[in-house]
Amino acid sequence: QGPPPSSPHCPARGRARASPGRARLTPPPRPARCAPGLPPDARTSAAMMLTNKAKQQGARAPVAKKTAERPKLADLVAKRDYVGAVTLLEFELQQQREMRSASGWQMNATTGEYEWVAGGAAPERPDSDDEEVMRMRWLAFSAFHSGDFKKALDTYNALIEKLGDREPVLNTYAGCCLLGLGWFKDADEIANRAPSSPLQNRLLFHLAHRLNDESKLMLHHQRLHDTTEDQLSLASIHYLRNHFQEATDIYKRLLLENRDFTALNVYVALCYYKLDYYDVSLEILTSYLQQHPDSAVALNLKACNQFRLYDGKAAEAELGPLVSGAPSLEKIEFDLVRHNMVVFRQGERAMQVLPALVDVISEARLNLVIYHMHHNEVEEAYNLMKDLEPTSPQEYILKGVVNLAMGQALDSREHLKVAQQYFQLVGASASECDTIPGRQCMASCFFILRQFDDVLIYLKSIEAYFPNEEVFVYNFSVARAAAGQTADAEAGLLQLLAGPNADQYRADYIFNMWLARCYVMNGKSRHAWELYLKLESSQESFAMLQLLANDCYKAGAFLYAAKAFDTLERLDPNPEYWEGKRGACVGCFQMICAGRERKETLRDVISILKSTQNPQVEYLLRVMKKWARENGVAVS
């Protein structure tokens, strides 16, 4: 969904101020044309002969065919059929220009005889130039309001060239078109050449926001008055700066003062949507759609509310009237609808639709980044976001996520630091601190800082909203494990293994590492060792061995610590691994002597020690075998 119209032009009835004027609707009469090859008197004779013959045969007088009446411009504009108005005006302008350049017979004023003249045969009426200018004004006006800003700009430029400096206000209108096209610097340059007016001030007000010029923004803000047009412009800027409550207050006040401005209901509904009051937004839209059931903007906003409240299928059903005639998703007429259909279908055909809309719809860039992130294309996502200066919480969050992914992929502390700062900005802001995304951001910030007790405080506060959300369960379980709450962490990780994406988690190296640690710390070292045995030999399995060796030693599971250190020593004859293995074997022997480990385990300990060529082995074996003989344990 996009923002309310940010053009300085005012909607509905307020457009009268910017209207070019009223057009002449009656075209000039066409000159009479003779049938080719017949002189006028011969044509008349033939017509009389045909008439007499028809009378002799008793034929009925021919019934005149009904011809379709040409639509009137005033009716098309009143119905807001701006595409129809553009078509009519282009036809009339083309007709007027063809008549001006038509060839034909023209009487010579000196000789009184007719001469063939190529072009310019029809004498122009004195007001023909004024009529053409008026039609061009209406053409530019209609093209602007139909969203064809390029055609409107070309028409205004032609008028400026035709009229010169006689009407400098045309520069303001051309600036509005440039604003619609996103050419903000060009718009600012041409708007400053226009005379001062409320419309020019509104235009410069919007351009100051687009160009991030806060001083000019405040200057033009101070010049706004308590008129409908100026207040609509102010509300639009509030919306674009994410001040949705302030925009809502202005729209509501204007709606009370102007009951017939029904389009303001859509703006209010859009603000409520941005404030996450989706049910309120739907209620307001319902009354508007009863009057205008074919409104593309209202239907699209209703679909977005359904998407937030339910799912993509419910949202897609609302867009039926707008997409029913399109053979494919790429052929949908409205850019906004085409974009949202990709979102509703969980990214289907995203690469065919979204890249072309990146510079048209601001959300298109963000959704394309999300698509790349879902497909583990971190570098492509980073390239799309690196030059974006975030202005909304969503942009800050997404930029933080992308930098976090890059930091993990490249092991870059710099990217992780940037991600942590973005998360902290959102989570600590007054507008977001008590929202779910805000608390997720603070949890992510503390996660990067490795302050896991603080992570758990924020995640526990929103746990009820994500009972079956796998990503949340994963992160929550990891945070619990890192904070020492391994029993709860193990339960969460096993919940994921019982879910629909179990195979994906089984193949995830990080997931297996955390699950192994939870097993060890919960006294289930055998499960952790079996988890390692299922891994294929790789660098990841070597890291798993190191984790098991150290964690099992720490947890007092000395037998599996000895097995892990023994395997590590075989792979890498590092003296540290022998020291760990020796300590684990002695620890296991001590537990056997204390009756906390099965006596039969001593055979495994002796076997592990024999695999090392070290003088200390013989002394250890002599002590263990002596104890075994004294306690009747067979070790050979």
Beta strands, then each sheet from edge to edge (+ up, - down):
strand 1: 104-107
strand 2: 114-117
sheet 1: 1+ 2-
end
